[in-house]
């Protein structure tokens, strides 16, 4: 993953993941997408971050902060604070 890149863990057709990717695209934010249904290590990471749950999207920011299942408003607020 390139330094400074947002990483989004999710499931491709899951509505909340689609919505989060739409918000990122709207704000022209580049991100690295990982489908946890295809990658065991990614799934294990999401479960670790979410105390055993597979909560998606799980979004990891360059500063190390994490948003789990954020609303559009929460994600947009975080993006605004990154600028």
MOPAC internal coordinates of N, CA, C and O (Angstrom, degrees):
PM7 1SCF
backbone

  N    0.0000 0     0.00 0     0.00 0    0    0    0
  C    1.4563 1     0.00 0     0.00 0    1    0    0
  C    1.5201 1   108.12 1     0.00 0    2    1    0
  O    1.2310 1   120.36 1   -49.75 1    3    2    1
  N    1.3089 1   116.92 1   130.25 1    3    2    1
  C    1.4662 1   119.35 1   178.06 1    5    3    2
  C    1.5223 1   111.51 1   -62.20 1    6    5    3
  O    1.2310 1   120.59 1   -35.89 1    7    6    5
  N    1.3281 1   116.47 1   144.11 1    7    6    5
  C    1.4677 1   120.84 1   177.82 1    9    7    6
  C    1.5211 1   109.76 1   -57.70 1   10    9    7
  O    1.2310 1   120.85 1   -38.53 1   11   10    9
  N    1.3144 1   115.97 1   141.47 1   11   10    9
  C    1.4524 1   120.30 1   177.40 1   13   11   10
  C    1.5124 1   114.44 1    80.38 1   14   13   11
  O    1.2310 1   120.01 1  -173.27 1   15   14   13
  N    1.3261 1   117.58 1     6.73 1   15   14   13
  C    1.4631 1   121.59 1  -176.81 1   17   15   14
  C    1.5305 1   110.23 1   -92.99 1   18   17   15
  O    1.2310 1   120.47 1   -40.13 1   19   18   17
  N    1.2980 1   116.70 1   139.87 1   19   18   17
  C    1.4545 1   122.59 1   172.76 1   21   19   18
  C    1.5250 1   107.44 1   -77.30 1   22   21   19
  O    1.2310 1   120.57 1   -42.12 1   23   22   21
  N    1.3109 1   116.52 1   137.88 1   23   22   21
  C    1.4596 1   121.12 1   178.04 1   25   23   22
  C    1.5260 1   108.31 1  -113.99 1   26   25   23
  O    1.2310 1   120.87 1   -51.77 1   27   26   25
  N    1.3293 1   115.94 1   128.23 1   27   26   25
  C    1.4603 1   122.13 1   179.44 1   29   27   26
  C    1.5220 1   108.60 1  -114.44 1   30   29   27
  O    1.2310 1   121.09 1   -58.17 1   31   30   29
  N    1.3256 1   115.52 1   121.83 1   31   30   29
  C    1.4593 1   121.77 1   175.93 1   33   31   30
  C    1.5213 1   107.47 1  -104.22 1   34   33   31
  O    1.2310 1   120.89 1   -47.83 1   35   34   33
  N    1.3214 1   115.91 1   132.17 1   35   34   33
  C    1.4513 1   118.28 1  -179.40 1   37   35   34
  C    1.5070 1   112.27 1  -170.46 1   38   37   35
  O    1.2310 1   121.59 1    18.22 1   39   38   37
  N    1.3264 1   114.57 1  -161.78 1   39   38   37
  C    1.4601 1   123.13 1   176.61 1   41   39   38
  C    1.5254 1   105.76 1  -126.33 1   42   41   39
  O    1.2310 1   120.71 1   -50.08 1   43   42   41
  N    1.3178 1   116.25 1   129.92 1   43   42   41
  C    1.4610 1   122.69 1  -167.94 1   45   43   42
  C    1.5217 1   114.75 1   -47.50 1   46   45   43
  O    1.2310 1   119.20 1   129.94 1   47   46   45
  N    1.2972 1   119.12 1   -50.06 1   47   46   45
  C    1.4711 1   119.99 1  -173.50 1   49   47   46
  C    1.5283 1   113.72 1  -100.44 1   50   49   47
  O    1.2310 1   120.26 1  -170.59 1   51   50   49
  N    1.3154 1   117.10 1     9.41 1   51   50   49
  C    1.4585 1   119.97 1   179.48 1   53   51   50
  C    1.5328 1   108.14 1   -72.35 1   54   53   51
  O    1.2310 1   119.64 1   -53.50 1   55   54   53
  N    1.3425 1   118.29 1   126.50 1   55   54   53
  C    1.4693 1   121.30 1  -172.81 1   57   55   54
  C    1.5298 1   115.01 1   -53.41 1   58   57   55
  O    1.2310 1   119.44 1   138.68 1   59   58   57
  N    1.3246 1   118.67 1   -41.32 1   59   58   57
  C    1.4648 1   120.02 1  -179.79 1   61   59   58
  C    1.5282 1   111.65 1   -66.72 1   62   61   59
  O    1.2310 1   120.36 1   148.62 1   63   62   61
  N    1.3210 1   116.91 1   -31.38 1   63   62   61
  C    1.4717 1   120.47 1   177.60 1   65   63   62
  C    1.5222 1   110.06 1   -71.87 1   66   65   63
  O    1.2310 1   120.55 1   137.44 1   67   66   65
  N    1.3128 1   116.55 1   -42.56 1   67   66   65
  C    1.4672 1   120.92 1   177.44 1   69   67   66
  C    1.5241 1   109.43 1   -59.79 1   70   69   67
  O    1.2310 1   120.43 1   135.03 1   71   70   69
  N    1.3164 1   116.79 1   -44.97 1   71   70   69
  C    1.4647 1   122.11 1  -179.26 1   73   71   70
  C    1.5265 1   111.03 1   -61.75 1   74   73   71
  O    1.2310 1   120.17 1   134.71 1   75   74   73
  N    1.3352 1   117.28 1   -45.29 1   75   74   73
  C    1.4658 1   120.87 1  -179.81 1   77   75   74
  C    1.5272 1   110.68 1   -63.11 1   78   77   75
  O    1.2310 1   120.22 1   138.88 1   79   78   77
  N    1.3291 1   117.18 1   -41.12 1   79   78   77
  C    1.4640 1   119.90 1   178.39 1   81   79   78
  C    1.5216 1   110.87 1   -65.98 1   82   81   79
  O    1.2310 1   120.02 1   146.77 1   83   82   81
  N    1.3206 1   117.56 1   -33.23 1   83   82   81
  C    1.4656 1   120.75 1   176.98 1   85   83   82
  C    1.5284 1   110.84 1   -65.76 1   86   85   83
  O    1.2310 1   120.16 1   139.57 1   87   86   85
  N    1.3264 1   117.31 1   -40.43 1   87   86   85
  C    1.4681 1   121.13 1   177.99 1   89   87   86
  C    1.5275 1   109.85 1   -63.55 1   90   89   87
  O    1.2310 1   120.44 1   135.34 1   91   90   89
  N    1.3240 1   116.77 1   -44.66 1   91   90   89
  C    1.4599 1   120.12 1   178.80 1   93   91   90
  C    1.5291 1   110.78 1   -61.84 1   94   93   91
  O    1.2310 1   120.31 1   137.32 1   95   94   93
  N    1.3163 1   117.02 1   -42.68 1   95   94   93
  C    1.4650 1   120.98 1   179.46 1   97   95   94
  C    1.5267 1   110.96 1   -65.36 1   98   97   95
  O    1.2310 1   120.36 1   139.87 1   99   98   97
  N    1.3146 1   116.92 1   -40.13 1   99   98   97
  C    1.4684 1   121.40 1   179.17 1  101   99   98
  C    1.5193 1   111.24 1   -57.99 1  102  101   99
  O    1.2310 1   121.06 1   144.83 1  103  102  101
  N    1.3209 1   115.57 1   -35.17 1  103  102  101
  C    1.4683 1   121.23 1  -178.76 1  105  103  102
  C    1.5350 1   112.22 1   -95.41 1  106  105  103
  O    1.2310 1   121.10 1  -169.85 1  107  106  105
  N    1.3404 1   115.50 1    10.15 1  107  106  105
  C    1.4621 1   122.30 1   177.60 1  109  107  106
  C    1.5230 1   112.57 1    56.29 1  110  109  107
  O    1.2310 1   121.08 1  -141.30 1  111  110  109
  N    1.3241 1   115.54 1    38.70 1  111  110  109
  C    1.4601 1   122.02 1  -179.02 1  113  111  110
  C    1.5280 1   108.88 1   -94.79 1  114  113  111
  O    1.2310 1   120.93 1   -54.32 1  115  114  113
  N    1.3158 1   115.82 1   125.68 1  115  114  113
  C    1.4545 1   119.89 1   174.66 1  117  115  114
  C    1.5258 1   108.26 1   -79.71 1  118  117  115
  O    1.2310 1   121.11 1   -35.88 1  119  118  117
  N    1.3244 1   115.48 1   144.12 1  119  118  117
  C    1.4546 1   120.38 1  -179.80 1  121  119  118
  C    1.5182 1   109.06 1  -151.45 1  122  121  119
  O    1.2310 1   121.28 1   -18.72 1  123  122  121
  N    1.3080 1   115.15 1   161.28 1  123  122  121
  C    1.4448 1   122.28 1   176.19 1  125  123  122
  C    1.5189 1   107.41 1  -103.55 1  126  125  123
  O    1.2310 1   120.01 1   -55.89 1  127  126  125
  N    1.3151 1   117.59 1   124.11 1  127  126  125
  C    1.4630 1   123.29 1  -177.00 1  129  127  126
  C    1.5220 1   109.74 1  -101.22 1  130  129  127
  O    1.2310 1   120.68 1   -46.68 1  131  130  129
  N    1.3184 1   116.31 1   133.32 1  131  130  129
  C    1.4557 1   121.83 1   175.32 1  133  131  130
  C    1.5194 1   108.64 1  -130.71 1  134  133  131
  O    1.2310 1   120.91 1   -59.84 1  135  134  133
  N    1.3263 1   115.86 1   120.16 1  135  134  133
  C    1.4687 1   121.61 1   177.60 1  137  135  134
  C    1.5265 1   107.80 1   -85.81 1  138  137  135
  O    1.2310 1   120.38 1   -66.97 1  139  138  137
  N    1.3261 1   116.89 1   113.03 1  139  138  137
  C    1.4596 1   120.70 1  -174.95 1  141  139  138
  C    1.5278 1   112.38 1   -71.39 1  142  141  139
  O    1.2310 1   120.00 1   165.12 1  143  142  141
  N    1.3179 1   117.61 1   -14.88 1  143  142  141
  C    1.4633 1   118.63 1   177.97 1  145  143  142
  C    1.5255 1   111.08 1   -74.40 1  146  145  143
  O    1.2310 1   120.35 1   164.12 1  147  146  145
  N    1.3360 1   116.94 1   -15.88 1  147  146  145
  C    1.4632 1   121.48 1  -178.72 1  149  147  146
  C    1.5217 1   113.61 1  -107.31 1  150  149  147
  O    1.2310 1   119.94 1   168.99 1  151  150  149
  N    1.3223 1   117.73 1   -11.01 1  151  150  149
  C    1.4645 1   119.93 1  -173.87 1  153  151  150
  C    1.5261 1   110.76 1  -132.06 1  154  153  151
  O    1.2310 1   121.57 1   -68.08 1  155  154  153
  N    1.3122 1   114.61 1   111.92 1  155  154  153
  C    1.4655 1   120.90 1  -176.01 1  157  155  154
  C    1.5300 1   112.41 1   -62.17 1  158  157  155
  O    1.2310 1   119.90 1   138.07 1  159  158  157
  N    1.3370 1   117.80 1   -41.93 1  159  158  157
  C    1.4720 1   120.64 1  -179.42 1  161  159  158
  C    1.5237 1   110.80 1   -64.18 1  162  161  159
  O    1.2310 1   120.36 1   141.10 1  163  162  161
  N    1.3150 1   116.92 1   -38.90 1  163  162  161
  C    1.4648 1   121.00 1   178.63 1  165  163  162
  C    1.5252 1   110.35 1   -66.90 1  166  165  163
  O    1.2310 1   120.53 1   138.22 1  167  166  165
  N    1.3224 1   116.60 1   -41.78 1  167  166  165
  C    1.4690 1   120.80 1   178.53 1  169  167  166
  C    1.5250 1   109.87 1   -61.73 1  170  169  167
  O    1.2310 1   120.30 1   137.02 1  171  170  169
  N    1.3366 1   117.03 1   -42.98 1  171  170  169
  C    1.4668 1   121.56 1   179.02 1  173  171  170
  C    1.5301 1   110.46 1   -63.30 1  174  173  171
  O    1.2310 1   120.26 1   140.76 1  175  174  173
  N    1.3422 1   117.12 1   -39.24 1  175  174  173
  C    1.4613 1   120.48 1   178.50 1  177  175  174
  C    1.5280 1   110.55 1   -63.50 1  178  177  175
  O    1.2310 1   120.23 1   134.43 1  179  178  177
  N    1.3255 1   117.17 1   -45.57 1  179  178  177
  C    1.4703 1   120.98 1   179.53 1  181  179  178
  C    1.5336 1   109.79 1   -61.04 1  182  181  179
  O    1.2310 1   120.32 1   137.62 1  183  182  181
  N    1.3167 1   117.00 1   -42.38 1  183  182  181
  C    1.4684 1   120.16 1   178.57 1  185  183  182
  C    1.5310 1   110.87 1   -64.11 1  186  185  183
  O    1.2310 1   120.11 1   142.02 1  187  186  185
  N    1.3203 1   117.40 1   -37.98 1  187  186  185
  C    1.4645 1   121.10 1   178.66 1  189  187  186
  C    1.5267 1   110.39 1   -64.81 1  190  189  187
  O    1.2310 1   120.23 1   132.07 1  191  190  189
  N    1.3192 1   117.17 1   -47.93 1  191  190  189
  C    1.4649 1   121.99 1  -178.83 1  193  191  190
  C    1.5245 1   111.13 1   -63.18 1  194  193  191
  O    1.2310 1   120.75 1   146.06 1  195  194  193
  N    1.3229 1   116.18 1   -33.94 1  195  194  193
  C    1.4611 1   121.64 1  -173.96 1  197  195  194
  C    1.5357 1   113.53 1  -105.85 1  198  197  195
  O    1.2310 1   121.15 1  -153.08 1  199  198  197
  N    1.3249 1   115.41 1    26.92 1  199  198  197
  C    1.4750 1   121.93 1   174.84 1  201  199  198
  C    1.5201 1   112.90 1    52.25 1  202  201  199
  O    1.2310 1   121.20 1  -131.09 1  203  202  201
  N    1.3297 1   115.31 1    48.91 1  203  202  201
  C    1.4601 1   120.83 1   175.96 1  205  203  202
  C    1.5128 1   114.91 1    93.42 1  206  205  203
  O    1.2310 1   119.86 1   169.65 1  207  206  205
  N    1.3157 1   117.88 1   -10.35 1  207  206  205
  C    1.4652 1   121.07 1  -179.70 1  209  207  206
  C    1.5230 1   110.84 1   -94.12 1  210  209  207
  O    1.2310 1   121.24 1   -28.90 1  211  210  209
  N    1.3131 1   115.24 1   151.10 1  211  210  209
  C    1.4722 1   121.33 1   174.85 1  213  211  210
  C    1.5199 1   109.12 1   -98.16 1  214  213  211
  O    1.2310 1   120.63 1  -119.84 1  215  214  213
  N    1.2897 1   116.41 1    60.16 1  215  214  213
  C    1.4690 1   121.89 1  -177.68 1  217  215  214
  C    1.5251 1   109.08 1   -80.21 1  218  217  215
  O    1.2310 1   121.50 1   -56.96 1  219  218  217
  N    1.3276 1   114.74 1   123.04 1  219  218  217
  C    1.4643 1   120.55 1   179.77 1  221  219  218
  C    1.5089 1   110.22 1  -135.49 1  222  221  219
  O    1.2310 1   120.49 1   -30.52 1  223  222  221
  N    1.3295 1   116.67 1   149.48 1  223  222  221
  C    1.4450 1   125.24 1     1.11 1  225  223  222
  C    1.5238 1   112.32 1   -75.48 1  226  225  223
  O    1.2310 1   121.71 1   -33.45 1  227  226  225
  N    1.3114 1   114.33 1   146.55 1  227  226  225
  C    1.4523 1   122.77 1   169.38 1  229  227  226
  C    1.5253 1   105.00 1  -110.73 1  230  229  227
  O    1.2310 1   120.52 1   -61.12 1  231  230  229
  N    1.3159 1   116.61 1   118.88 1  231  230  229
  C    1.4623 1   121.49 1  -173.61 1  233  231  230
  C    1.5258 1   108.96 1  -115.68 1  234  233  231
  O    1.2310 1   121.18 1   -57.44 1  235  234  233
  N    1.3325 1   115.35 1   122.56 1  235  234  233
  C    1.4607 1   122.06 1  -177.76 1  237  235  234
  C    1.5272 1   108.03 1  -108.47 1  238  237  235
  O    1.2310 1   120.90 1   -52.01 1  239  238  237
  N    1.3113 1   115.88 1   127.99 1  239  238  237
  C    1.4605 1   122.55 1  -176.83 1  241  239  238
  C    1.5246 1   110.57 1  -100.29 1  242  241  239
  O    1.2310 1   120.53 1   -21.58 1  243  242  241
  N    1.3292 1   116.58 1   158.42 1  243  242  241
  C    1.4772 1   120.26 1  -178.41 1  245  243  242
  C    1.5223 1   114.21 1   -55.86 1  246  245  243
  O    1.2310 1   120.07 1   152.87 1  247  246  245
  N    1.3288 1   117.47 1   -27.13 1  247  246  245
  C    1.4724 1   120.21 1   179.81 1  249  247  246
  C    1.5266 1   112.60 1   -81.44 1  250  249  247
  O    1.2310 1   120.58 1  -179.22 1  251  250  249
  N    1.3507 1   116.49 1     0.78 1  251  250  249
  C    1.4604 1   121.10 1   179.10 1  253  251  250
  C    1.5112 1   114.40 1    92.98 1  254  253  251
  O    1.2310 1   120.25 1   171.47 1  255  254  253
  N    1.3279 1   117.13 1    -8.53 1  255  254  253
  C    1.4602 1   119.70 1   178.54 1  257  255  254
  C    1.5227 1   109.98 1   -73.87 1  258  257  255
  O    1.2310 1   121.32 1   -22.28 1  259  258  257
  N    1.3352 1   115.07 1   157.72 1  259  258  257
  C    1.4642 1   121.64 1  -175.76 1  261  259  258
  C    1.5219 1   109.13 1  -134.28 1  262  261  259
  O    1.2310 1   121.04 1   -44.12 1  263  262  261
  N    1.3224 1   115.62 1   135.88 1  263  262  261
  C    1.4672 1   121.64 1   169.25 1  265  263  262
  C    1.5141 1   107.55 1  -114.54 1  266  265  263
  O    1.2310 1   121.11 1   -45.48 1  267  266  265
  N    1.3309 1   115.48 1   134.52 1  267  266  265
  C    1.4548 1   121.26 1   179.44 1  269  267  266
  C    1.5190 1   108.38 1  -118.75 1  270  269  267
  O    1.2310 1   121.20 1   -55.69 1  271  270  269
  N    1.3198 1   115.32 1   124.31 1  271  270  269
  C    1.4602 1   122.49 1  -178.94 1  273  271  270
  C    1.5301 1   111.69 1    48.60 1  274  273  271
  O    1.2310 1   119.95 1  -130.45 1  275  274  273
  N    1.3336 1   117.70 1    49.55 1  275  274  273
  C    1.4676 1   118.47 1  -176.95 1  277  275  274
  C    1.5247 1   112.09 1   -72.08 1  278  277  275
  O    1.2310 1   121.34 1   -29.70 1  279  278  277
  N    1.3201 1   115.04 1   150.30 1  279  278  277
  C    1.4628 1   120.02 1   170.90 1  281  279  278
  C    1.5254 1   107.02 1   -72.98 1  282  281  279
  O    1.2310 1   120.62 1   -12.92 1  283  282  281
  N    1.3258 1   116.43 1   167.08 1  283  282  281
  C    1.4657 1   119.77 1   175.71 1  285  283  282
  C    1.5243 1   110.49 1   -57.06 1  286  285  283
  O    1.2310 1   120.44 1   136.23 1  287  286  285
  N    1.3162 1   116.76 1   -43.77 1  287  286  285
  C    1.4711 1   121.08 1  -178.34 1  289  287  286
  C    1.5261 1   110.99 1   -62.54 1  290  289  287
  O    1.2310 1   119.85 1   136.79 1  291  290  289
  N    1.3218 1   117.89 1   -43.21 1  291  290  289
  C    1.4695 1   121.03 1   179.43 1  293  291  290
  C    1.5321 1   110.82 1   -63.00 1  294  293  291
  O    1.2310 1   120.57 1   136.40 1  295  294  293
  N    1.3276 1   116.51 1   -43.60 1  295  294  293
  C    1.4499 1   120.77 1  -179.33 1  297  295  294
  C    1.5248 1   110.76 1   -67.23 1  298  297  295
  O    1.2310 1   120.23 1   136.90 1  299  298  297
  N    1.3152 1   117.16 1   -43.10 1  299  298  297
  C    1.4712 1   120.21 1   178.89 1  301  299  298
  C    1.5281 1   111.50 1   -64.36 1  302  301  299
  O    1.2310 1   120.00 1   142.70 1  303  302  301
  N    1.3204 1   117.60 1   -37.30 1  303  302  301
  C    1.4694 1   120.91 1   177.41 1  305  303  302
  C    1.5262 1   110.29 1   -63.75 1  306  305  303
  O    1.2310 1   120.52 1   136.83 1  307  306  305
  N    1.3163 1   116.61 1   -43.17 1  307  306  305
  C    1.4663 1   121.02 1   178.93 1  309  307  306
  C    1.5288 1   109.83 1   -63.44 1  310  309  307
  O    1.2310 1   120.25 1   135.93 1  311  310  309
  N    1.3233 1   117.13 1   -44.07 1  311  310  309
  C    1.4655 1   120.58 1   179.53 1  313  311  310
  C    1.5193 1   111.19 1   -61.95 1  314  313  311
  O    1.2310 1   120.23 1   140.37 1  315  314  313
  N    1.3237 1   117.17 1   -39.63 1  315  314  313
  C    1.4640 1   121.09 1   178.54 1  317  315  314
  C    1.5186 1   111.27 1   -63.19 1  318  317  315
  O    1.2310 1   120.50 1   144.96 1  319  318  317
  N    1.3230 1   116.65 1   -35.04 1  319  318  317
  C    1.4674 1   120.50 1  -179.35 1  321  319  318
  C    1.5208 1   112.52 1   -76.12 1  322  321  319
  O    1.2310 1   119.86 1   165.34 1  323  322  321
  N    1.3263 1   117.88 1   -14.66 1  323  322  321
  C    1.4624 1   121.41 1   179.00 1  325  323  322
  C    1.5168 1   111.63 1   -80.18 1  326  325  323
  O    1.2310 1   120.37 1   158.98 1  327  326  325
  N    1.3235 1   116.91 1   -21.02 1  327  326  325
  C    1.4720 1   120.89 1  -175.08 1  329  327  326
  C    1.5027 1   112.33 1   -79.04 1  330  329  327
  O    1.2310 1   120.10 1   180.00 1  331  330  329

